[in-house]
Amino acid sequence: MTRLSTLLFAVAIPVAFAAPAIAQEGKTLGTVVNGNTTTVFMAADTSDLDMQKLQVWSDFASQHPDIARALAYKPSLIDNEGYAKNHPELGDFFSAHPDIREAMVENPGNFVAIPPRPGE
């Protein structure tokens, strides 16, 4: 093998394995063109998220939409003992799932999507 073919081989192999991963990383969900600016919306990469925790939270949130909405607008309530006492179902949920509470405190954006406020 010549040096050039060895170099090409060394570059081609990692690229061949990376291409499928790159292609799956983000699917284009849509684009918006505004003047000379194009915004491309890509699917999020969930490989670093604990989908089981998200599902458990989603089940709770669908049963308690007012609590979920309050936490979305003000994530500091996640770690607020007073709020949990006033909403015993949330306190019970966090008692049963302290790992979810910890993950939510660390990165609430992974669990709550902030909906637009009325009038926005």
Backbone bond lengths (Angstrom), bond angles and torsions (degrees), N, CA, C in turn:
res aa  C-N    CA-C-N  psi(-1)  N-CA   C-N-CA  omega(-1)  CA-C   N-CA-C  phi
1 M - - - 1.433 - - 1.527 109.51 -
2 T 1.300 115.85 138.26 1.460 119.18 178.17 1.522 109.20 -82.79
3 R 1.298 114.53 166.80 1.463 118.98 178.87 1.522 111.16 -61.67
4 L 1.319 118.21 -40.40 1.460 121.85 -179.26 1.524 110.41 -63.89
5 S 1.327 118.17 -46.37 1.464 119.59 -179.23 1.527 110.75 -67.32
6 T 1.330 117.99 -33.82 1.460 121.01 176.28 1.519 110.24 -64.90
7 L 1.327 116.39 -42.28 1.462 121.07 178.63 1.522 110.41 -64.56
8 L 1.307 117.80 -45.39 1.469 121.43 178.74 1.526 110.99 -61.73
9 F 1.314 116.34 -41.16 1.456 120.87 178.21 1.530 110.51 -63.16
10 A 1.324 115.93 -43.46 1.465 121.04 -178.98 1.525 111.71 -64.62
11 V 1.315 118.08 -32.15 1.461 122.30 178.75 1.528 110.82 -83.08
12 A 1.322 118.01 -38.68 1.457 121.85 -174.38 1.519 113.12 -68.96
13 I 1.313 118.82 -38.14 1.466 121.74 -177.15 1.534 111.74 -62.64
14 P 1.339 120.09 -52.67 1.471 118.64 178.77 1.529 112.41 -61.63
15 V 1.323 117.38 -37.74 1.464 120.67 179.06 1.523 110.12 -64.81
16 A 1.317 117.99 -40.18 1.466 121.47 179.97 1.522 110.97 -62.81
17 F 1.321 116.73 -38.39 1.465 119.20 179.01 1.523 112.12 -78.39
18 A 1.303 118.77 -29.33 1.460 121.77 -178.87 1.519 112.33 -78.58
19 A 1.312 118.73 -29.28 1.466 121.46 -175.56 1.522 113.35 -55.91
20 P 1.352 120.37 -47.71 1.462 118.53 178.66 1.530 112.30 -63.17
21 A 1.315 117.84 -36.86 1.458 120.42 179.26 1.520 110.82 -65.79
22 I 1.317 116.64 -41.73 1.460 120.76 178.70 1.522 110.28 -64.63
23 A 1.319 117.51 -41.34 1.462 121.44 -178.73 1.517 111.64 -64.38
24 Q 1.334 118.70 -33.29 1.449 121.60 -177.94 1.517 112.84 -87.16
25 E 1.305 117.52 -15.24 1.452 121.20 -172.83 1.512 112.97 -58.63
26 G 1.309 119.18 -43.71 1.453 120.53 -177.77 1.504 112.10 -149.82
27 K 1.305 115.46 114.02 1.458 121.48 176.86 1.526 108.03 -83.79
28 T 1.309 117.45 137.76 1.452 121.00 177.89 1.521 109.25 -72.67
29 L 1.322 115.71 121.68 1.458 121.08 -179.45 1.517 111.98 -92.62
30 G 1.310 116.17 -23.65 1.460 120.23 179.47 1.509 110.70 168.23
31 T 1.314 114.87 170.76 1.459 121.00 177.30 1.520 109.13 -137.11
32 V 1.312 114.75 152.39 1.458 121.50 175.84 1.521 106.52 -129.65
33 V 1.332 116.08 127.85 1.453 121.35 178.06 1.517 107.74 -108.63
34 N 1.325 115.64 125.24 1.456 121.82 178.20 1.518 107.02 -132.18
35 G 1.328 116.19 101.18 1.456 120.38 -176.06 1.515 109.48 66.07
36 N 1.322 116.03 -125.27 1.462 119.17 179.68 1.534 112.20 -98.85
37 T 1.342 116.49 16.79 1.456 121.39 179.17 1.523 109.61 -112.65
38 T 1.314 116.52 127.60 1.459 122.10 176.30 1.516 108.08 -114.88
39 T 1.338 116.03 124.51 1.460 121.78 176.54 1.517 107.53 -105.04
40 V 1.333 115.96 126.05 1.461 121.63 -179.85 1.519 107.48 -107.72
41 F 1.333 116.30 126.50 1.462 121.90 178.80 1.519 108.62 -99.44
42 M 1.344 115.05 119.94 1.458 121.57 -177.65 1.521 109.44 -110.89
43 A 1.330 116.27 149.76 1.457 121.20 174.85 1.526 109.28 -64.23
44 A 1.309 115.55 142.62 1.462 120.49 -179.63 1.523 110.50 -72.83
45 D 1.297 114.94 150.25 1.463 121.22 174.85 1.520 107.49 -87.54
46 T 1.323 117.42 113.45 1.460 121.51 -177.02 1.521 112.64 -99.20
47 S 1.312 117.80 10.72 1.464 120.15 -175.47 1.521 113.22 -62.90
48 D 1.338 117.47 -23.46 1.461 119.28 -179.21 1.532 112.73 -101.75
49 L 1.343 117.24 11.84 1.455 121.59 179.51 1.523 110.27 -104.51
50 D 1.324 115.88 145.38 1.457 121.22 176.09 1.524 107.14 -86.89
51 M 1.318 116.27 97.50 1.457 121.28 -174.40 1.528 112.00 -65.45
52 Q 1.319 118.34 -27.97 1.464 120.32 178.49 1.534 109.76 -66.68
53 K 1.321 117.82 -44.45 1.465 121.01 177.06 1.525 110.35 -61.56
54 L 1.325 116.03 -42.28 1.460 119.31 179.40 1.523 111.22 -61.98
55 Q 1.326 117.57 -39.16 1.457 120.91 179.63 1.524 111.20 -66.76
56 V 1.328 117.07 -42.02 1.470 120.95 178.20 1.528 109.52 -61.22
57 W 1.346 116.38 -45.52 1.466 119.60 178.21 1.523 110.29 -64.17
58 S 1.294 118.32 -42.76 1.463 122.28 -179.09 1.521 111.18 -59.73
59 D 1.324 116.87 -40.60 1.467 120.51 177.53 1.530 110.58 -62.21
60 F 1.335 116.19 -45.12 1.466 119.89 178.01 1.525 110.41 -63.24
61 A 1.325 116.53 -46.38 1.464 120.98 -176.93 1.528 111.95 -62.51
62 S 1.318 117.42 -36.11 1.470 119.20 179.51 1.527 111.07 -70.10
63 Q 1.329 117.30 -26.85 1.464 120.88 177.35 1.532 112.26 -85.17
64 H 1.335 117.10 -19.06 1.469 122.20 -177.80 1.539 109.27 -134.15
65 P 1.335 117.17 66.36 1.476 119.61 -174.34 1.527 114.25 -63.10
66 D 1.333 118.29 -30.23 1.469 118.99 179.51 1.526 111.33 -67.69
67 I 1.333 116.34 -39.78 1.467 120.05 177.49 1.528 109.61 -66.86
68 A 1.321 116.75 -45.34 1.467 120.45 -179.96 1.524 110.90 -59.89
69 R 1.328 116.74 -41.11 1.464 120.86 179.86 1.534 110.40 -66.11
70 A 1.344 116.72 -42.35 1.470 120.14 179.28 1.531 110.66 -62.06
71 L 1.330 116.89 -42.24 1.464 120.05 179.29 1.524 111.45 -68.27
72 A 1.328 116.37 -31.39 1.460 119.53 178.10 1.523 110.92 -67.09
73 Y 1.337 116.80 -41.53 1.467 120.53 179.85 1.522 112.60 -75.26
74 K 1.337 115.90 -30.97 1.463 119.46 -176.64 1.528 109.27 -139.81
75 P 1.344 117.70 80.94 1.463 121.57 -176.91 1.523 114.45 -58.78
76 S 1.328 118.87 -20.23 1.463 119.75 178.67 1.529 111.47 -63.37
77 L 1.337 117.90 -18.80 1.466 121.06 177.17 1.527 112.01 -67.06
78 I 1.329 117.16 -20.01 1.464 121.06 179.47 1.521 110.04 -57.65
79 D 1.311 117.30 -38.12 1.461 122.85 -176.11 1.531 111.74 -106.91
80 N 1.341 116.73 23.46 1.459 121.93 -177.20 1.525 108.86 -102.79
81 E 1.337 116.17 109.51 1.475 120.97 -177.90 1.527 111.55 -61.43
82 G 1.311 117.74 -38.29 1.466 121.37 179.16 1.520 112.18 -61.71
83 Y 1.328 115.56 -42.29 1.470 119.40 178.68 1.526 110.10 -64.83
84 A 1.317 116.45 -41.13 1.462 120.33 179.13 1.531 110.83 -64.71
85 K 1.327 117.71 -36.54 1.475 120.41 177.97 1.524 110.84 -67.46
86 N 1.338 116.69 -36.51 1.469 120.39 178.70 1.526 112.13 -75.58
87 H 1.312 116.93 -14.89 1.467 122.79 179.09 1.533 107.14 -129.92
88 P 1.328 116.17 78.35 1.471 119.92 -173.00 1.526 114.07 -57.90
89 E 1.335 117.62 -28.62 1.456 119.21 178.10 1.531 111.08 -65.28
90 L 1.336 116.84 -33.67 1.464 120.18 175.66 1.527 110.07 -71.31
91 G 1.327 116.28 -42.84 1.462 119.95 176.98 1.522 111.52 -59.62
92 D 1.341 116.38 -42.10 1.466 120.58 177.92 1.528 110.67 -64.22
93 F 1.343 115.62 -41.47 1.470 119.92 179.55 1.522 110.57 -61.48
94 F 1.338 116.67 -47.45 1.463 119.83 -179.23 1.526 111.89 -68.48
95 S 1.335 117.61 -30.96 1.467 119.91 175.41 1.523 110.69 -65.98
96 A 1.326 115.73 -38.55 1.471 120.70 179.67 1.524 112.12 -76.82
97 H 1.335 116.60 -25.16 1.474 121.42 -175.66 1.533 110.48 -132.92
98 P 1.339 117.94 64.57 1.471 119.02 -179.08 1.525 112.82 -62.57
99 D 1.335 116.94 -26.99 1.463 119.93 178.04 1.526 111.29 -66.68
100 I 1.329 117.21 -34.57 1.466 120.49 178.11 1.523 109.39 -71.08
101 R 1.325 116.78 -42.18 1.465 119.66 177.72 1.534 110.06 -58.60
102 E 1.329 116.34 -46.40 1.464 120.70 -180.00 1.536 110.74 -60.68
103 A 1.326 116.58 -44.17 1.469 120.44 179.39 1.528 111.17 -65.28
104 M 1.330 116.79 -36.73 1.466 120.53 179.19 1.520 111.50 -68.91
105 V 1.329 116.56 -38.96 1.463 120.08 177.92 1.525 109.66 -65.11
106 E 1.323 116.05 -41.54 1.467 120.97 -178.67 1.523 112.05 -66.94
107 N 1.328 116.68 -41.96 1.461 119.82 -177.41 1.526 109.78 -149.06
108 P 1.341 117.78 79.88 1.461 120.43 -176.41 1.526 113.56 -63.04
109 G 1.312 116.94 -25.20 1.461 120.14 -179.60 1.515 113.44 -63.68
110 N 1.323 117.61 -20.54 1.455 119.84 176.84 1.525 111.75 -75.31
111 F 1.327 117.59 -17.94 1.453 121.50 -174.18 1.512 113.94 -112.40
112 V 1.314 117.65 -32.12 1.463 120.07 -174.93 1.516 110.26 -122.71
113 A 1.297 114.32 131.91 1.455 120.34 174.02 1.526 106.94 -100.42
114 I 1.291 116.08 132.42 1.458 119.26 -177.61 1.529 108.74 -86.01
115 P 1.323 116.20 110.24 1.454 119.90 176.92 1.517 109.83 -74.45
116 P 1.309 117.59 158.14 1.465 118.50 178.41 1.524 110.02 -64.88
117 R 1.313 115.82 142.90 1.463 120.21 175.67 1.519 108.52 -72.47
118 P 1.314 116.79 153.03 1.473 119.10 176.94 1.521 110.56 -54.46
119 G 1.300 115.99 134.54 1.460 121.61 179.67 1.507 114.25 88.69
120 E 1.347 118.04 -3.54 1.474 120.05 179.79 1.511 110.22 -92.48
